[in-house]
Amino acid sequence: MTQPMKLFTPIKVGNLTLPNRVVMAPMTRSRAVGNVINPSAATYYGQRSSAGLIVTEASQICAQGIGYPDTPGIHTEAQVSAWKKITAEVHSRGGRIFLQLWHVGRISHPLFQPNGDLPVSASAVAPKGSSYTHEGMKEFVTPRALEIAEIKKIVEQYAQGARNAKHAGFDGVEIHGANGYLIDQFLRDGTNKRTDAYGGSIANRLRFALEVVDAVRAEWDQTALRISPSGAFNDMYDSDPLATFGALARELDQRKLAYLHLVEPGEADIAAGQKPVRAADLRPLFHGPLMVNAGYTAARAEQVLAAGNADLVSFGQSFLANPDLPRRLRDELTLNPANPKTFYGGTEAGYTDYPFVD
């Protein structure tokens, strides 16, 4: 008798039992009008309810956290009300859904900021590159370093985001600590040049991330965190990512997260001169559910699960283009190709019109 694919065995995540380990990764789609999730997102996420778990597109915890056009938030009554329709639809189809909590930090522009203010970060270090705004591409500016009192306020905004997400009917929250956004900017020494309690040593650089995790978990034990230790996206770098994120993994191991979500970089994504941090490096340090993401195929997903280096695998573009991805992976069916031209913005095309097998 053939052994079943481990991808399609149940797993416990917090207080949920997922029917499979195929997770829909968070993907920005830039279709939120006025930073309120679009009603058609109910169809989009509902179509993908056969995932073991859906993680939504990143959603701002405050107006200061905005860095891209037409991305949703979770900090106003209108935003919470709009998200309720999405969670209701997913649950009506038997699915489970986490909201991703987001603050972009320096990856913003005064055009997005209240009163045209400077974006904020751990330190006043400008990222290389440009920001896409409603007025076109704009070169990134040098952010303002946050004061300690402001840091405490942002920690509370993450906690409020979790409260709002619970009120909106989500099953949990994933804190976005990856891809060069605010939490990542505190974690890595390429962007954190502080000399106070939030900078310098690894323990100090972990402080903000751990305060956010603790504050969110105090509101809801259904809390996860996403990290990208060796990714260079958004001009990120750390002198010793294994030491930094290994220490973070050990701290998180004591906090009983719903899961830790690790973005493993492709070779083109690794910062110059760095040894990539992969699941096998963190597995001995973090014993809770470990989710990986790195353009996995079904075969590679089975390998990482069978090796015991991960417990869940998240899929991005393949889930975007295949609403019935779990079935296609299980039955080895052809996948719809994703259309990059419709990834961001637009209407239903490339959003809710990808075909099912049947």
C-alpha positions as CSV (number, residue, x, y, z in Angstrom):
1,M,0.0,0.0,0.0
2,T,1.4,3.4,-1.0
3,Q,2.2,5.8,1.8
4,P,0.0,9.0,1.7
5,M,1.8,12.2,0.9
6,K,2.8,13.9,4.1
7,L,1.5,17.2,2.6
8,F,-2.0,15.8,3.0
9,T,-1.8,14.6,6.6
10,P,-3.4,16.7,9.3
11,I,-1.4,18.9,11.7
12,K,-2.2,20.8,14.8
13,V,-1.5,24.6,14.6
14,G,-2.4,26.3,17.8
15,N,-6.0,25.3,18.6
16,L,-6.7,24.4,15.0
17,T,-6.3,21.0,13.3
18,L,-5.4,21.6,9.6
19,P,-6.6,18.9,7.2
20,N,-3.4,19.3,5.1
21,R,-0.1,21.1,5.2
22,V,-0.5,23.1,2.0
23,V,-0.7,26.8,3.1
24,M,-1.6,29.8,0.9
25,A,1.2,32.2,1.4
26,P,0.5,36.0,2.0
27,M,0.6,37.8,-1.3
28,T,0.1,41.6,-1.8
29,R,-2.5,42.1,-4.6
30,S,-3.1,45.9,-4.4
31,R,-6.8,45.8,-4.9
32,A,-7.9,47.4,-1.7
33,V,-9.8,50.7,-2.4
34,G,-8.9,53.4,0.2
35,N,-7.0,50.7,2.1
36,V,-10.2,48.7,2.7
37,I,-10.2,45.2,1.5
38,N,-12.2,44.8,-1.7
39,P,-15.5,42.8,-1.5
40,S,-14.2,40.6,-4.4
41,A,-11.5,39.3,-2.0
42,A,-14.3,37.1,-0.4
43,T,-14.4,35.2,-3.7
44,Y,-10.6,35.2,-4.1
45,Y,-9.9,33.8,-0.7
46,G,-13.1,31.6,-0.6
47,Q,-12.0,29.9,-3.8
48,R,-8.8,28.8,-2.0
49,S,-10.4,27.4,1.1
50,S,-9.2,23.9,0.5
51,A,-5.8,25.1,1.8
52,G,-4.8,23.8,5.1
53,L,-4.5,27.4,6.1
54,I,-4.8,30.7,4.2
55,V,-2.6,33.6,5.3
56,T,-3.9,36.9,3.9
57,E,-2.1,39.6,2.1
58,A,-0.2,41.9,4.5
59,S,-2.4,44.4,6.3
60,Q,-1.3,47.6,8.0
61,I,-1.7,48.0,11.7
62,C,-1.7,51.8,11.4
63,A,-1.7,54.6,8.8
64,Q,2.0,55.1,9.3
65,G,2.6,51.4,8.3
66,I,1.4,52.0,4.7
67,G,4.0,51.6,1.9
68,Y,2.2,50.6,-1.2
69,P,-0.9,51.7,-3.1
70,D,-4.2,50.0,-2.4
71,T,-3.1,47.6,0.4
72,P,-5.6,46.8,3.1
73,G,-5.4,47.7,6.8
74,I,-6.8,46.4,10.1
75,H,-6.9,49.6,12.1
76,T,-10.3,51.2,11.3
77,E,-13.9,50.1,11.8
78,A,-14.4,50.1,8.0
79,Q,-11.5,47.8,7.5
80,V,-12.6,45.4,10.2
81,S,-16.1,45.4,8.8
82,A,-14.9,44.6,5.3
83,W,-12.7,41.8,6.5
84,K,-15.7,40.1,8.3
85,K,-17.2,39.3,4.8
86,I,-13.9,37.6,3.8
87,T,-13.6,35.4,6.9
88,A,-17.3,34.5,6.8
89,E,-16.9,33.3,3.2
90,V,-13.8,31.3,3.9
91,H,-15.4,29.7,7.0
92,S,-18.6,28.9,5.1
93,R,-16.5,26.8,2.7
94,G,-14.8,25.0,5.6
95,G,-11.5,26.9,5.4
96,R,-9.2,28.5,8.0
97,I,-7.6,32.0,7.7
98,F,-5.0,34.0,9.5
99,L,-4.5,37.8,8.9
100,Q,-0.9,39.0,8.4
101,L,-0.1,42.1,10.5
102,W,2.2,44.6,8.8
103,H,4.2,47.8,9.3
104,V,6.6,48.6,6.4
105,G,8.8,51.0,8.3
106,R,11.3,52.7,6.0
107,I,9.8,51.0,2.9
108,S,7.4,53.9,2.4
109,H,7.4,57.5,1.2
110,P,6.0,60.8,2.5
111,L,3.2,60.4,-0.1
112,F,1.8,57.5,2.0
113,Q,2.5,59.1,5.4
114,P,0.0,61.1,7.5
115,N,0.8,64.8,7.0
116,G,3.5,63.9,4.5
117,D,5.9,62.9,7.3
118,L,9.0,60.9,6.9
119,P,8.7,57.1,7.1
120,V,10.2,55.6,10.3
121,S,12.6,52.8,11.0
122,A,15.1,51.5,13.6
123,S,17.7,53.9,12.3
124,A,18.0,56.7,9.8
125,V,19.4,54.5,7.1
126,A,17.9,55.0,3.6
127,P,17.1,51.9,1.5
128,K,18.4,51.9,-2.1
129,G,15.8,51.9,-4.8
130,S,12.4,53.4,-5.4
131,S,8.9,53.2,-4.0
132,Y,5.8,52.7,-6.3
133,T,3.3,55.3,-5.4
134,H,0.0,56.6,-6.9
135,E,2.2,59.3,-8.6
136,G,4.6,56.7,-10.1
137,M,8.1,55.6,-8.9
138,K,9.7,57.8,-6.2
139,E,13.2,57.3,-4.8
140,F,13.2,56.1,-1.2
141,V,13.9,58.8,1.4
142,T,16.0,58.6,4.5
143,P,13.6,57.5,7.3
144,R,13.5,59.0,10.8
145,A,14.7,56.8,13.7
146,L,11.9,55.9,16.1
147,E,12.1,57.2,19.7
148,I,11.7,54.6,22.4
149,A,8.2,56.0,23.4
150,E,7.1,55.6,19.8
151,I,8.3,52.0,19.7
152,K,6.1,51.2,22.7
153,K,3.2,52.8,20.8
154,I,3.8,50.6,17.7
155,V,4.0,47.5,19.9
156,E,0.5,48.4,21.2
157,Q,-0.7,49.0,17.6
158,Y,0.3,45.4,16.8
159,A,-1.7,44.2,19.8
160,Q,-4.7,46.3,18.7
161,G,-4.3,44.8,15.2
162,A,-4.6,41.3,16.7
163,R,-7.7,42.4,18.7
164,N,-9.2,43.8,15.5
165,A,-8.4,40.6,13.6
166,K,-10.2,38.5,16.2
167,H,-13.2,40.8,16.0
168,A,-13.2,40.4,12.2
169,G,-13.5,36.6,12.6
170,F,-10.0,35.4,11.7
171,D,-8.6,32.2,13.2
172,G,-5.3,33.8,14.1
173,V,-2.6,36.3,13.1
174,E,0.8,36.1,11.4
175,I,3.2,39.0,12.3
176,H,5.1,40.1,9.3
177,G,8.7,40.1,10.4
178,A,10.2,39.4,7.0
179,N,11.2,41.1,3.7
180,G,12.9,44.2,5.0
181,Y,9.9,45.7,6.8
182,L,9.9,47.3,10.2
183,I,10.5,44.3,12.4
184,D,13.2,43.1,10.1
185,Q,14.8,46.5,10.1
186,F,15.2,46.2,13.9
187,L,16.5,42.6,13.7
188,R,19.3,43.1,11.2
189,D,22.5,45.1,11.8
190,G,22.6,46.4,8.2
191,T,19.6,48.6,9.1
192,N,19.8,48.8,12.9
193,K,22.5,51.2,14.0
194,R,20.9,52.1,17.4
195,T,23.0,52.4,20.5
196,D,20.1,52.2,23.0
197,A,18.2,49.1,24.4
198,Y,17.0,48.3,20.9
199,G,20.3,48.2,19.1
200,G,23.9,46.9,19.1
201,S,23.9,43.4,20.6
202,I,21.8,40.6,19.1
203,A,19.7,40.5,22.3
204,N,18.9,44.2,21.9
205,R,18.1,43.9,18.2
206,L,15.7,41.1,19.0
207,R,13.9,43.2,21.6
208,F,11.3,44.9,19.4
209,A,10.4,41.7,17.6
210,L,9.9,39.8,20.9
211,E,8.0,42.7,22.5
212,V,5.6,42.6,19.5
213,V,5.2,38.8,19.7
214,D,4.6,38.9,23.4
215,A,2.1,41.8,23.1
216,V,0.2,40.0,20.3
217,R,0.2,36.6,22.1
218,A,-1.1,38.3,25.2
219,E,-4.2,39.2,23.1
220,W,-4.4,35.9,21.2
221,D,-2.4,32.7,21.5
222,Q,-3.1,32.0,17.8
223,T,0.0,34.0,16.9
224,A,2.7,33.3,14.3
225,L,5.7,35.1,12.9
226,R,7.2,35.3,9.4
227,I,11.0,35.9,9.0
228,S,13.4,36.0,6.0
229,P,16.9,35.7,7.6
230,S,19.1,35.9,4.5
231,G,16.9,37.7,2.0
232,A,18.3,40.8,0.4
233,F,14.9,42.2,-0.7
234,N,14.3,45.9,0.2
235,D,18.1,46.4,0.5
236,M,18.6,44.2,3.6
237,Y,21.7,42.7,5.1
238,D,23.0,41.2,8.3
239,S,26.6,40.4,9.2
240,D,25.7,37.0,10.7
241,P,22.1,36.0,9.9
242,L,22.5,32.5,11.5
243,A,23.6,34.0,14.8
244,T,20.8,36.7,14.7
245,F,18.0,34.5,13.7
246,G,19.2,31.4,15.5
247,A,19.0,33.5,18.7
248,L,15.5,34.6,17.7
249,A,14.4,31.0,17.0
250,R,15.6,30.0,20.5
251,E,13.6,32.8,22.1
252,L,10.5,32.0,20.0
253,D,10.8,28.3,21.0
254,Q,9.9,29.4,24.5
255,R,6.8,31.3,23.4
256,K,4.6,28.6,21.9
257,L,3.8,30.2,18.6
258,A,1.1,28.7,16.4
259,Y,4.0,28.4,13.9
260,L,7.2,30.1,12.6
261,H,7.1,30.9,8.9
262,L,10.6,30.9,7.3
263,V,11.2,32.4,3.9
264,E,14.1,30.5,2.5
265,P,15.8,32.6,-0.3
266,G,16.4,31.5,-3.8
267,E,20.1,31.9,-4.8
268,A,19.3,35.2,-6.5
269,D,17.8,36.6,-3.3
270,I,20.7,36.0,-1.0
271,A,22.7,39.1,0.1
272,A,26.2,39.1,-1.2
273,G,28.7,37.1,0.8
274,Q,26.1,35.5,3.1
275,K,25.5,31.9,3.9
276,P,21.7,31.4,3.5
277,V,19.7,30.3,6.6
278,R,17.5,27.4,5.8
279,A,15.0,25.3,7.6
280,A,17.6,22.7,8.6
281,D,19.5,25.4,10.4
282,L,16.6,26.5,12.5
283,R,14.9,23.1,13.1
284,P,17.1,22.2,16.0
285,L,16.4,25.5,17.7
286,F,12.6,25.8,17.2
287,H,10.5,22.8,18.0
288,G,7.0,24.2,17.3
289,P,5.4,24.0,13.9
290,L,7.8,25.3,11.2
291,M,6.5,26.5,7.9
292,V,8.8,27.1,4.9
293,N,8.4,29.1,1.7
294,A,10.7,29.1,-1.3
295,G,9.0,28.3,-4.5
296,Y,8.4,24.8,-3.5
297,T,7.0,22.1,-5.8
298,A,5.1,19.1,-4.4
299,A,8.1,16.9,-4.7
300,R,10.4,19.3,-2.8
301,A,7.7,19.9,-0.2
302,E,7.5,16.2,0.4
303,Q,11.3,16.0,0.8
304,V,11.5,18.8,3.4
305,L,8.6,17.3,5.4
306,A,10.0,13.8,5.2
307,A,13.4,15.0,6.4
308,G,11.7,16.6,9.4
309,N,13.0,20.0,8.6
310,A,9.6,21.6,8.3
311,D,6.0,20.8,9.2
312,L,4.1,23.0,6.7
313,V,4.8,24.5,3.2
314,S,3.4,27.7,1.9
315,F,2.8,28.3,-1.8
316,G,2.6,31.7,-3.3
317,Q,2.2,32.2,-7.1
318,S,1.1,28.6,-7.7
319,F,-1.8,29.2,-5.2
320,L,-2.5,32.6,-6.8
321,A,-3.0,30.9,-10.2
322,N,-4.6,27.6,-8.9
323,P,-7.5,28.0,-6.5
324,D,-7.7,24.2,-6.1
325,L,-3.9,23.8,-5.6
326,P,-4.1,21.1,-3.0
327,R,-6.1,18.8,-5.3
328,R,-3.8,19.5,-8.2
329,L,-0.7,18.7,-6.1
330,R,-2.3,15.6,-4.6
331,D,-3.4,14.2,-8.0
332,E,-0.3,15.4,-9.9
333,L,-2.4,17.5,-12.2
334,T,-1.2,20.3,-14.5
335,L,-1.0,23.7,-12.9
336,N,-2.3,26.9,-14.4
337,P,0.5,29.4,-15.1
338,A,0.5,32.6,-13.2
339,N,0.2,35.9,-15.1
340,P,2.6,38.5,-13.6
341,K,0.8,41.3,-15.4
342,T,-2.2,40.9,-13.1
343,F,-0.4,40.4,-9.8
344,Y,-1.0,43.9,-8.6
345,G,-4.1,46.1,-9.0
346,G,-6.7,45.6,-11.7
347,T,-10.1,43.9,-11.7
348,E,-11.2,40.3,-11.5
349,A,-8.8,39.3,-14.3
350,G,-5.9,37.3,-12.8
351,Y,-7.7,37.5,-9.4
352,T,-10.9,35.4,-9.3
353,D,-11.0,34.0,-12.8
354,Y,-8.2,31.3,-12.7
355,P,-10.0,28.0,-13.5
356,F,-10.5,25.0,-11.3
357,V,-9.8,21.6,-12.6
358,D,-13.5,20.9,-13.0
